[in-house]
Amino acid sequence: MKLRFAVPLKDDRPAADFHDCEAFAVIEVDNGRPLRTRIIPFPHADAQALVDAVSHIEADILIARGIRHDLLAQLNKTHANIITGADGHTAEKLVSDYLDGSLKRTFVVPMRR
């Protein structure tokens, strides 16, 4: 099964707050194995631009350290599963932890169908 993950980055590490995002790590996985990682620069910091970027990436799963509550409803329109409260040193580690079931997280918003 192919999945596309998006992880917001700041200074090449998972951003502590989604609003601080400077880029997205987009990691494509097939049957639990990473296929490729792309870094997509993101120079905008307003809420709607962030939501539009996630929608454009077409992520199946958005993994973030922190997302403000005002953005969660808007992000739910992107149809991505949203995991917040995740802690990890790299985007690849967050995705790896998600895939093996060890990702520590505090909040999950299931995608709408």
N, C-alpha and C positions, 0 to 999 in steps of 0.2 A: 504494500500500500504506500503510495506516495503522499508525503506531507510537506508543506512549506511552513517554516517557522520564521517569525520576525522577532528580533530582540532590539529594542532601542538602545543606542550607545551614546556615551559621552567620553571623550578622551580614549577611545578604543576599548572601553569597558562597559558592561551593562550600566545604563544610566540609573542613578538612585531615584530620580523622578522622571516620569515620562515627558514632562514639560521641558526638561533639560536636554532632550534628544538632539544630537548633532548628526546622527547617521543611524541607519538600520543595518543590522546583520541579518541577511536573508539566507537561511540554511535549508536546503532541499534534502529530503531523506526519502529513501525507498526501502521498504521492508526493514526498517530499523537501522539502515546504514546510510551515513551521510554521503551525498553525491557531490554537492558543491556548496560553497559559501560565497556570497557576494556582499560587498559593503556598498550601500547606497547612501551617499551624502544627503543630509537633510538640513538646509540652511534656515528653515523657518521654525518659529517657536509658538505660533498661535494654535489654539485648540483645533480649529477646523482644518488647518493645514495638516496637522498630525493625523486626524481621522482620515482625511483624503489620502494621505500617504499610505496608511495601513490598508485602505481599500484598494489602492492602486497595486500594492505589492501582492494582493490576493493571498494573504497568509491564512493558513488553516488554524494556526495557533500563534498567539501573541504572548510572549513571556516577558514580563517586566518586573523590576524590583518594586516600583511604586507608581500608581496611577491615581490621580485625584478623582474623587467620587463624581465630580461634575462631568468628567470625560467618559466614565464607564457606560452611561446610557448611549452616548454618541458612538462610542466604539462598538457597541453591541450591534449597530446597524451594518458593520463591516462583515458580519457573519463569521468572524474568527472566534475560536475559543480563546478566552482571555484569562491568563494566569498572572496574578500579581502577588507581591510579597516574596517572590523568588529571590534567592540569594546565591550568587555564584561569581567567580572571578572572570569568566569569559562567556561569550554567547555560546560557544561550542560546548562548554561544560554544562550550561543550563539545559541545552537540548539533549545532551547525553544523559543527564540526570532525569529529565522528563521521560526519555525512552526506556530507561531501566527502572523507572518507578521510584527513584530516590529523591526526586526534586522536592525540596522543602518549600511549601507555599502556604499562604494564608487565605487566599480567596480565589475562587474560580467562577467565572461567568460563562455558562455554557452558551454555545452559539445558537442563534435563532434559525429556524428553518422556514 
